[in-house]
Amino acid sequence: MKKSVALTVGVSLLVTQLMMAQSGKVFDNLSVSSKILKSDRKFAIYLPPNYETSQRTYPVLYLLHGAGDDQTGWVQFGEVQQIAEKAFSDGTATPMIIVMPDANTGTRGYANDPKNEWRYEDFFFQELMPYVEKTYRIKTEKRFRAVAGLSMGGGGSFTYALHHPELFSSACPLSAATGPLTLEDVKAQLKRTKPDVTYTDAEMEAYYKRQSVLELIKNVPDDQKKAVRWYIDCGDDDFLFEGNSLVHIAMRKKEIPHEFRIHDGGHTWTYWRKALPTVLSFVSDAFHQY
């Protein structure tokens, strides 16, 4: 009887250990020192199951949060670990490292400001990306790197992949803020958000050309139309639906291949949690030999 109990306990412990070994880890309060932003910048990272016990290198997804959240948004509200590990277990996505930077501290957003005084985008590409890809076992070829995000982070996904198609194999904007539709929109936005700052016409025009997704798409060179795989998703009740639809139309006119999906829902975490498994599957298609 005692042997039976001991055996049962031993098997239970073994099963528990195996389950723990198969679970990834999230660190949501890490930081990197930034000379560009003159501060320490936080980021979160998800390391897939068996990362600590293997020597393999992994593909990477940069997953960007929306306005009002920080690097913990996708961890806390997006349930990134649970969703990712289910996708890995189901075989619908390949194990990957997921990096989630904080773009909420200081000046909110993923862009350089019009005067180039707050250079978040420069920080992302010149400091954050090199740091994490050197610190963690991340594959550094383009085909193994993707970017995705929601709302403000969806806008960041658009602009980062359009600015640097040589760096990302896939981009997945969700419910994306698609930037100013016209130069007049830029002027109105800056007057509303920075009423005490004076901008030159040249500064506003340069900002528009760099942050308007429609303007960027219009200027994609013909030989770059297939440089990035696109998956664009927005809810039918989302207040950003119009901008995403205009981007879809512009991409079709420009003959840029992309997937455009409209589902029932609004600008909510319920919507984005449902979208994340498809994002992981989509980027994995490039990470694989498809």
C-alpha positions as CSV (number, residue, x, y, z in Angstrom):
1,M,0.0,0.0,0.0
2,K,2.8,2.4,0.9
3,K,4.7,1.5,-2.3
4,S,1.6,2.3,-4.3
5,V,1.2,5.7,-2.6
6,A,4.9,6.5,-3.1
7,L,4.7,5.5,-6.8
8,T,1.6,7.7,-7.3
9,V,3.3,10.7,-5.6
10,G,6.5,10.1,-7.7
11,V,4.5,10.0,-10.9
12,S,2.6,13.2,-10.0
13,L,5.9,15.0,-9.3
14,L,7.4,13.8,-12.6
15,V,4.3,15.0,-14.5
16,T,4.5,18.4,-12.7
17,Q,8.2,18.8,-13.5
18,L,7.6,17.9,-17.1
19,M,4.8,20.5,-17.3
20,M,7.0,23.1,-15.7
21,A,9.8,22.3,-18.2
22,Q,7.4,22.8,-21.1
23,S,6.3,26.2,-19.8
24,G,7.9,29.4,-21.0
25,K,8.8,32.4,-18.9
26,V,7.8,36.1,-19.0
27,F,10.0,38.9,-17.6
28,D,8.0,42.2,-17.7
29,N,10.2,44.6,-15.8
30,L,13.5,44.5,-17.7
31,S,15.3,47.6,-18.9
32,V,17.9,48.8,-21.3
33,S,19.9,52.0,-21.0
34,S,19.2,54.5,-23.8
35,K,21.7,57.2,-24.7
36,I,19.2,58.4,-27.4
37,L,16.3,58.9,-24.9
38,K,18.7,59.7,-22.0
39,S,16.9,57.2,-19.7
40,D,16.5,53.6,-18.9
41,R,13.7,52.1,-21.0
42,K,11.6,49.1,-19.9
43,F,10.6,46.1,-21.9
44,A,9.0,42.7,-21.4
45,I,10.2,39.5,-23.0
46,Y,8.6,36.1,-23.3
47,L,11.0,33.2,-23.6
48,P,9.5,30.0,-25.1
49,P,9.3,26.5,-23.4
50,N,12.7,24.9,-23.0
51,Y,14.6,28.1,-23.7
52,E,16.8,27.7,-20.6
53,T,17.5,24.0,-21.2
54,S,18.3,24.2,-24.9
55,Q,21.0,25.9,-27.0
56,R,18.9,26.6,-30.0
57,T,18.3,30.1,-31.4
58,Y,14.8,31.4,-31.9
59,P,12.8,33.7,-34.3
60,V,11.5,36.9,-32.7
61,L,8.3,38.8,-32.8
62,Y,8.3,42.4,-31.6
63,L,4.8,42.9,-30.2
64,L,3.8,46.6,-29.6
65,H,1.2,47.8,-27.1
66,G,-1.4,50.5,-27.6
67,A,-1.8,54.0,-26.0
68,G,-2.3,54.0,-22.3
69,D,-0.6,50.6,-21.8
70,D,3.0,49.8,-21.4
71,Q,5.3,46.8,-21.8
72,T,3.1,44.8,-19.5
73,G,-0.1,45.3,-21.6
74,W,0.2,42.2,-23.8
75,V,1.4,40.2,-20.7
76,Q,-1.4,41.2,-18.4
77,F,-4.4,41.8,-20.7
78,G,-3.3,40.0,-23.8
79,E,-2.4,36.8,-22.1
80,V,0.5,36.4,-24.5
81,Q,2.1,33.5,-22.6
82,Q,-1.0,31.3,-22.4
83,I,-2.0,32.1,-26.1
84,A,1.5,31.5,-27.4
85,E,2.0,28.2,-25.6
86,K,-1.3,26.9,-26.8
87,A,-0.4,27.8,-30.4
88,F,3.0,26.0,-30.0
89,S,1.3,23.0,-28.4
90,D,-1.3,22.8,-31.2
91,G,1.4,23.1,-33.9
92,T,-0.2,26.3,-35.3
93,A,2.9,28.4,-34.5
94,T,6.6,27.7,-34.0
95,P,8.3,28.6,-30.7
96,M,9.5,32.1,-30.8
97,I,10.8,34.9,-28.5
98,I,8.4,37.8,-28.1
99,V,9.7,41.3,-27.2
100,M,7.3,43.9,-25.8
101,P,8.8,47.4,-25.4
102,D,7.4,50.3,-23.4
103,A,6.4,53.3,-25.5
104,N,4.3,54.9,-22.8
105,T,7.0,56.6,-20.7
106,G,8.1,60.2,-21.6
107,T,6.6,61.1,-24.9
108,R,4.0,58.4,-25.8
109,G,4.4,56.6,-29.1
110,Y,6.7,54.7,-31.4
111,A,7.8,57.7,-33.6
112,N,10.5,60.3,-33.5
113,D,8.8,63.7,-32.8
114,P,8.6,66.3,-35.6
115,K,11.6,68.2,-34.2
116,N,13.6,65.0,-33.8
117,E,14.2,65.8,-30.1
118,W,12.4,62.6,-28.8
119,R,13.7,59.8,-31.0
120,Y,11.8,56.7,-30.0
121,E,12.1,55.0,-33.4
122,D,15.8,55.6,-33.4
123,F,16.0,54.1,-30.0
124,F,14.1,51.0,-31.1
125,F,16.3,50.2,-34.1
126,Q,19.6,51.5,-32.9
127,E,19.5,50.4,-29.2
128,L,16.6,48.1,-28.2
129,M,16.8,45.7,-31.1
130,P,20.6,45.2,-31.1
131,Y,20.5,44.8,-27.3
132,V,17.9,42.1,-27.1
133,E,19.2,40.3,-30.2
134,K,22.6,40.2,-28.6
135,T,21.4,39.3,-25.1
136,Y,19.0,36.5,-26.0
137,R,19.5,33.6,-28.5
138,I,17.6,35.3,-31.3
139,K,18.0,34.6,-35.0
140,T,19.1,37.9,-36.6
141,E,18.2,37.3,-40.2
142,K,15.2,39.2,-41.7
143,R,13.2,36.0,-42.3
144,F,13.1,35.2,-38.6
145,R,12.0,38.7,-37.4
146,A,8.4,40.0,-37.4
147,V,6.5,43.0,-35.9
148,A,2.9,43.2,-34.7
149,G,0.9,45.5,-32.5
150,L,-2.5,46.9,-31.6
151,S,-3.9,50.4,-32.0
152,M,-1.0,52.8,-31.5
153,G,1.2,49.7,-31.7
154,G,-0.5,48.7,-34.9
155,G,0.5,52.1,-36.3
156,G,4.0,51.3,-35.1
157,S,3.9,48.0,-36.9
158,F,2.9,49.7,-40.1
159,T,5.6,52.4,-40.0
160,Y,8.4,50.2,-38.7
161,A,7.9,47.7,-41.5
162,L,7.4,50.3,-44.2
163,H,10.5,52.2,-43.0
164,H,12.6,49.1,-42.7
165,P,11.3,46.4,-45.1
166,E,14.8,44.9,-45.0
167,L,14.4,44.0,-41.4
168,F,11.0,42.3,-41.1
169,S,9.6,39.2,-42.9
170,S,6.0,39.9,-41.7
171,A,4.0,42.7,-40.1
172,C,0.6,42.3,-38.4
173,P,-1.1,45.6,-37.5
174,L,-4.3,45.1,-35.4
175,S,-6.9,47.8,-35.1
176,A,-4.1,50.1,-36.2
177,A,-3.9,53.9,-35.9
178,T,-2.8,54.6,-39.4
179,G,-1.5,58.1,-38.8
180,P,-2.5,61.4,-40.3
181,L,-4.6,61.2,-43.5
182,T,-3.6,64.7,-44.7
183,L,-1.0,67.4,-43.9
184,E,-3.8,69.4,-42.4
185,D,-4.4,66.6,-39.9
186,V,-0.8,66.9,-38.8
187,K,-1.2,70.6,-38.1
188,A,-4.4,70.1,-36.2
189,Q,-3.0,67.3,-34.2
190,L,0.2,69.1,-33.2
191,K,-1.8,72.3,-32.3
192,R,-4.0,70.2,-30.1
193,T,-1.4,68.1,-28.4
194,K,1.6,70.6,-28.3
195,P,0.0,74.1,-28.3
196,D,3.1,75.7,-26.9
197,V,5.5,74.4,-29.5
198,T,6.0,76.1,-32.9
199,Y,6.7,73.8,-35.8
200,T,8.0,74.9,-39.2
201,D,6.2,73.8,-42.4
202,A,9.2,71.7,-43.3
203,E,9.0,69.8,-39.9
204,M,5.3,69.2,-40.3
205,E,5.6,68.0,-43.9
206,A,8.5,65.7,-43.0
207,Y,6.5,64.2,-40.1
208,Y,3.5,63.7,-42.3
209,K,5.5,61.8,-44.9
210,R,7.1,59.6,-42.3
211,Q,4.0,58.8,-40.2
212,S,1.1,58.7,-42.6
213,V,0.7,55.0,-43.6
214,L,-1.2,56.0,-46.7
215,E,1.6,58.3,-47.8
216,L,4.2,55.6,-47.1
217,I,2.3,53.0,-49.1
218,K,1.9,55.5,-52.0
219,N,5.7,55.7,-52.2
220,V,6.6,52.0,-51.9
221,P,9.0,51.3,-54.7
222,D,7.9,48.6,-57.2
223,D,10.7,46.3,-56.2
224,Q,9.7,46.4,-52.6
225,K,6.0,45.6,-53.0
226,K,6.6,42.0,-51.8
227,A,9.3,42.7,-49.3
228,V,7.0,42.3,-46.3
229,R,4.2,39.8,-45.7
230,W,1.1,41.8,-44.4
231,Y,-1.7,40.7,-42.2
232,I,-4.1,43.5,-41.3
233,D,-7.0,43.0,-38.9
234,C,-9.7,45.4,-37.6
235,G,-13.1,45.0,-36.0
236,D,-16.2,46.1,-37.8
237,D,-17.2,48.3,-34.8
238,D,-13.7,49.8,-34.3
239,F,-13.5,53.6,-34.5
240,L,-10.3,53.1,-36.5
241,F,-12.1,51.0,-39.1
242,E,-12.0,53.8,-41.8
243,G,-8.2,54.3,-41.7
244,N,-7.6,50.5,-41.9
245,S,-10.0,50.2,-44.8
246,L,-8.3,53.1,-46.7
247,V,-5.0,51.4,-46.2
248,H,-6.4,48.1,-47.6
249,I,-7.7,50.0,-50.7
250,A,-4.4,51.8,-51.1
251,M,-2.5,48.5,-51.0
252,R,-4.8,47.0,-53.6
253,K,-4.3,49.9,-55.9
254,K,-0.6,49.7,-55.4
255,E,-0.7,45.9,-55.9
256,I,0.9,45.2,-52.5
257,P,0.0,41.6,-51.5
258,H,-1.7,41.5,-48.1
259,E,-4.3,39.8,-46.0
260,F,-7.1,42.1,-44.8
261,R,-9.6,40.7,-42.2
262,I,-12.7,42.3,-40.7
263,H,-14.2,40.5,-37.8
264,D,-17.1,41.2,-35.4
265,G,-15.9,43.4,-32.6
266,G,-14.5,46.7,-31.4
267,H,-11.4,48.3,-30.0
268,T,-11.1,45.8,-27.1
269,W,-8.7,43.3,-25.6
270,T,-11.3,40.6,-26.2
271,Y,-10.8,41.3,-29.9
272,W,-7.0,41.3,-29.8
273,R,-6.8,38.1,-27.7
274,K,-8.8,36.4,-30.4
275,A,-6.6,37.9,-33.1
276,L,-3.2,36.9,-31.5
277,P,-3.3,33.2,-32.4
278,T,-3.7,34.0,-36.1
279,V,-0.9,36.5,-35.9
280,L,1.4,33.9,-34.4
281,S,0.5,31.4,-37.1
282,F,1.0,34.0,-39.8
283,V,4.4,35.1,-38.8
284,S,5.4,31.4,-38.3
285,D,4.7,30.8,-41.9
286,A,7.7,33.0,-42.7
287,F,9.8,31.5,-39.8
288,H,9.2,28.1,-41.4
289,Q,10.3,27.0,-44.8
290,Y,6.9,27.7,-46.4
